């Protein structure tokens, strides 16, 4: 690959995530030799001014990770260039084509998805969509199935499917990839990974921040389309999919598509029983007063800032085992986790009471604020008491726990892995078109059910875990959301 072009190269995503990721890859010596990195945007600024902004964005993060060296920056600096362009105009892209030359270009569209169709059409007209070229699309592509197909049809006209990399940065997280290793690299888990042994699964993506000045975007999408359609369904797929025949990109993605196709549709008659919509009102978040969503927006709105849903997967492996998904803004904690709740032992030989309560095993995969995998098991309390007493203990399965002298690896930005894979042409951790189609189809059904049932958001105070109806979603089956870590 001769060049990586960042369209929207001066924007928030590029400066906050993409360019720091590229610096860290340079620091680790992982960027392909000879790769050019070109920022492309409408701003008419010089290369020197652009590079100065890049350095300001990169240096603070690198120093915080004790990963800044003048040598690594000099190497990245030598790769960097900037070109003012109108990415929707083929004539404006001609100087970019001349500058990158031959050898393959990866175009990363860090711009509004509403521009994707016009940009890929211009790329094709400018000769930047040849067989050796690739395009990376940021989520969300569209806001429903119809708009997704409209945009993606334009993408498909310019690029073949194997040239398209639809990115979901959650899939670049080390712990998410560890989930694949945990399931398919160990014999102790896979025989138990089914409805016979697992009572239910919880997936939580909690944010303490509000919508703030992002409300024009958020008011159009809401929590359902912004988080559940992509991040959360991707995590669900990795938990629920069948073992692929190998790690070939299509082998993995074939199994993920099967999961999404097996999701039970949610009708308007079931919407109130299996889903919860919420919107935060004024409260206290992280010790500070927090405004209501309607105050941030300036007027009342029916947009949900919280969603919880019971998902049933109608296949042999998961029949009878519900998946509970919840996500929201202004929640009590910033936490992203997957909880695998196993069933209790079928018969306890230990008396209750003095011997201690036997808690069912639980596997917690935490993605943020820390990355960790912890297994809860029952253990005998130490001591010589003749009455055997039990207690739950947490076994950490994280890297380096068994080696006291091991230095933990630097916590990587998820985009590092995904950028490296896109440059190498490895699409395993990217979303295929039919996968995105099926996800939008299911989410549209949920949205239609809400509309048909006139299902309005329930209010919840900022700094809490959402509407009380979200707790009832689990309590109906004698279950409860995970309240601790591990």
N, C-alpha and C positions, 0 to 999 in steps of 0.2 A: 504494500500500500504506500503510494507516494506522498499522499497528503490527507490530513484530517481538517475539514473546514467546519468551523463552528458558526453557523448562521444564528444571529442573535448573540454574537461573540462578546458583546459588551454588556449584556443583560445580567439579571440576577442569577439565573441558573448557571450561566457560564462562569461568572466571577465567584460564586459561592461554592459551587460543586465541581464543575467540569475542569476548570483550569487548575485548582488545587489538586484534583485527582491526577491530572497529567504531570504536575510537578512531582508528586509522590512516586508515580511510575518512573519518571526520569531519575529520581533519587535512588530507586531500587534497581536501575539499569534494565528496565523491562520494555521501554519503548523501542519499536523497530528502528533499526539503523536507517538514517536518511529520511525519516518521516518529517514532513513539514506540517506545522500547525498554524492555520490561518484563521484569524478572527474576521468575520464578515458581518457588517451591520450598516444601517443607514447613516450613522454618525460620521461626519466628515472630520476625522482626526488623523494625525500622523501615526506612523508605526511607533515612534519613540513615545508618544503620549499614551498609546494603547499599551505598550509593554510596561510602562511605568504603572499603569492601573492594574495590570496583571500582577506585577510584583507586589503591590500593596495588598492585593487580595490573597496572594499565596503565602507571603512571608510570615504573617501572623500565625496562620494555621500550622505552618511547618515548624516554626520555633516552639509552638505549644506542644508539639509532638517530638521535640528534640531531633528534628529531621531536616533542619536548614543547613545547607552548606553553599558557599559561594560557587563551588565547582558544579554542583547539580543545577543551580540557577543559571550559570553560564551556559551549560549545555541546553537547557530549555530555552533560554533567551535566543540562542543561535537558531532554534527551530521556528521561533515565533515570527509571524508577519500579520499585517492588517490590511484590509481592503474595504473601502466604503462601497457598498453595492445596494441596489434594489433587487432583492432575491426573486421578485416576481417578474422581472424584466430580463428576457434572454440577452438583450443587447448589453445590459449592465453587467451580466455575468461573463461576457466575453473576456475582459481582462483577467478575471479569475481563472478561466480555462487556460489562457496563455501562461499564467503564472505557475499553475500546478503541473502543466505538461502532461506527459503520459505516465502510465504505471498504476493507475487506480486511485480514486478519490472516495473517501468516506465523508458524506455530508451529514452533519448532526444538526437537526432542525430544533434548536432551542428557542423556538418562537411560538406564537399562538397557533394552536391546531387549525384555526380557521384559515390560516395561510398555507397549510400543507399542500392543498390541491394546486394552487397557483404556483407555488415554489417548485414542486416536482415537475410540473409541465414546463416551467422555464428551464430547469436543469436539463431536461431531455432536449429541449430546443438548442441549448448552449453546448451540447456534447458532453455533459457531465453525468449522464445516465447510461454509459456504455457497459458492456458485459463485465468489466473489471471494477466498476464503481458500486458503491453501496449507499444506503440512506438509513439514518437512525431517526426514529420518530418518538417523541416524548408523549407520555400519556397526559390526559385522556384524548384519544382520537375520536372526536364526535361527542355528542351528549345523549345519543340514543342510537338504536340500530340503523335507522334511516340515514342519519347524518354520518355515522361511521362508514356505511357503504358508499355514500356519495364521495367522501374524502378518499377512502381506500381504493375505490375504482380509479380515481385519478392517479393514485400511487401505483396501482397495478398496470396502468397504461404506460407509465414511465419506467418502472423497475419490475423485474421478475420477483417472485416471492422469496427466492433464496438470496436476493440482494436487499431485502427489507428487514430491518431490525427494530421491532416495536419494543421499547424499553420500559421496564418496570423496575425501579431501583431497589425495591424490596428483595428482588431475586438475586441481587448482587451481595447481599449481606452474608457474612461468613456463617452465621448460625443457621440461616435458611439452607445454605448448601450442606451444612453439617446434618440437617434433617435427612437429606438423601443418603448420606453416609451412614447415619444412625440406623435407618430403616433397612437399607439394602446391603450394608457391609457387615451386619451382625446377625447371627442366627437367633439370638435371644429375644429380639423384638418382633420380627416379622410373623412368626407363628401366632403371636398374640394380637396382631394388628387387625382386628376385625370386631364385628358386633358380638361375638361370643365372649370376648374378654374386656372390651371397652364399653363403658356405660355411656359416655358422651364426650364431646370435644368442644372446647371453648377457644375462640380466637378474639382477642381484644386489641384494638388500636386506640389508645386513649391519648388525647392531647390536652394540655392545660391552657394553651393559647386560644384566643378568640379569633374571629374572622377578621376584625379590624378593617383596614382599608382595602382588603381583598374582596369585600362584599359584592362588587359588581360581577366578578367571576363566580363567587360561591353561590350567589342568589340564583344563578342559572343552573348550577349543577347540584348543590346540596350534598349531604354526607353520602347518600346512596350512590350517586354517580362519581363523586370525587374520590371515595375511598373503597367502598364495598365492591364496585364493579371491577376494579383492577387489583389493588393490593390484596384485599381480603380473600377474593375468590382465587387468586394465585396461591396464597398460603393454604387455603382449603384443598386445592388440587394436589399440592405436594404432600399433604397429610394423607389424602384419601386415595391417590392413584394406585393402580396395580404396578407391580414390579415391571419396568421396561425390559426388553430383551437385552439391551445394552445401553450405553450412554450416548449413542448417536442422537443428534438433535431431534430428528423426527420420531425416534423411538420414545423419547421422553415426552415430547409434545403430543404424540398420539394418545398416550395414557391420560394426560391432563384433559384433553378434549372429551374423552369418554366420561370423565367425572362430571364435567359441566353439562353434558347431555343427559346425565342421570339425575340432575337436580329436579326435585319435585316442584312443579309449577305452583305458585301461590295465587289463589283466586281472591276476588273481593270478599267472598263469603268467609274466607279463612284469614284475611289480612289482620283483623284485630286480635285473633288468637295467636298468631305466629310471628307478628312483626310489631315493632314499637317505633314511632316517630317522636322526636323530641326537639325542642328549641330552648336554648338557655336564656334565662332572665337574669336580672342583676343579682350578684352575690359576691362572694369572696374567693379569689383565686390566688394561690400561693401567697396568702397573707395580705393581699391588696384588694381594694374594691374593684369589681369588674362590672362593666356595663352589660346590659341586655343586648342580644343580637339586634332587636328592633331599634335600639338607640344607636348602635354602630351604623346601621343601614339608613337611619333617618326616618323610617316609617315601618308600619307593621308588615309582616311577610309570613307566608305559609311554608317557607323553605325549612327543611329539617337540618339541624346542626348535630343531631344524634340519630342513630338508627341501630336497632337490635333486631335480629331475625333468627328464627329457628329454621335451619336448613335440613331437609331430609334427602338422603341420597338413595335412590331406588335401584340398588344393585345387590348382588349376593353378599358382598363383603360388609356392607354398611346398613343393610335393612334393619330398622329398629334402633339404630344408634344416631341420635340427633347431633347436629353441629350447631352451636350457638355462636353467632357473630355479633359483636357490638363495636361501634366506633363513634366518636363524638369530639366536639370542641368544648373547651372550658370544663373538662372533667377533673376529678380529684387528683389524678396523677398522670404524668407522661409515662405511659407504659404500653409496650407492644409485646404480646406473649401468645403462645399456643399452649393450651392445657389439655393433656390427654388424661382423662379421668378413667381409671380402670374400675372394673366391678369389684365389690367386696368378695372376700373368700366365701365359698358356698356354704361352709359350715365351720364355725369357730370352736376350737377345742379349749379356748381360754375363756374363763368366766368373765363376765363384765364386772364393772365396779372396781374392786381393789386391784385387779390385774391390769386395768387400763383399757380404754376403748381402742378397738382395732380399726384404724383408718385404712381405707382402700388405697392402693398404690396410685401415685399421681406423677406424671412426667410433665415438667414445665419447661418449655423452650422460650427463653426470654430474648427478645431482639433489641429492646431498648427500655430504660436508659443504658443498661449493661447488656452484654451478650453472654448468655449462660444456658446450660442445660442441666437440670436438676431432677433427680428421681427420688421420690419419697417412698421409703420402705419401713416396715415395722422391725424393731430390734429389742432384744432383752435389755432391761435396765441393768447396769452393773451393780453387783452386790451379792451378799450371801443369803438374802432373804429366800426362804424355802418356797414362798409363793411367787412363781414366775410373774414378773411384771413387765409390760411391754411399753415401748415408746416409739413414736415416729422419728426417723432421722432423715436428713437430706444428704444424698450422695451427689456431689457435683461431677458432671461428665465433661466439664470444660477442659480446654487445652491446658496441659502443663500441671494439672492438679496432682498428678502422681510423681512429679519431679520437683522437689523443693528448690533445687538450684536453677530451675529453668526460668528463663526470662520470657515473659509473655510477649507474643508478637504485637506489633503496633496495630491498633484498631483502625482498619482501613475504611475509607469512604466507599460506600457500595458501588459508586460509579467507576471506581478503579477497575474492578473485575469486569464490568460490563463494557467499558471502553476498550479494554485489552481484547476481550472476546470479539467485539465488533470489528476491530482492526484485523483480527486473525480470521474472521469469517465464521466463527463458531456461534451458532444461533441457539444453543441448548437453553440458555437462560433468557431467551426473548420470546415474545408472544406471537404465535402464528395467526394468520388471518381467520381461519375457521374457529380457533380458540376465542378470539376477540368477538367474533360474530355470535357465538353461542352465549358468551357472557352478557353481551348487550341484550340478546333476546330474553334471557332470564330476568335481567334487571328491568327491562321494559315491562315485563309481566307484573313485577312487583309494583312498579310505578302506576300501571294501569289499574291494578287492584286498589291501590290507595285512592286513585281518582274516582273509581266506580263506587267505593264505599264512603266517599267524602271524608277520608281519614285525615284529620288535622293533627299537627304536632302537639304533644303534651309538653307542658312547661317543666323545666328543672332549673334549680338554682345553680349559677356558676360555682364551680368548686366542689360539686357533688358527682356521683357516678351516673347521673342521668335520671330520667323519670322512674318512679317506683314501679311502673308497669314492666320495666326491663327486669326487675327482680322477680316479678310474678311469672315472667316468661319461663324461668327455670323452676320456681317454687311449685308450679303446678305438677311437676314430676318429682318433687322431693329433692330438688337439686339447688345449688347456689353458685353464684359467680365466685371465682377465686379471689380472695381478699388479700392474700399475702404473696410473697415472691418465693416460689418453690412449694 
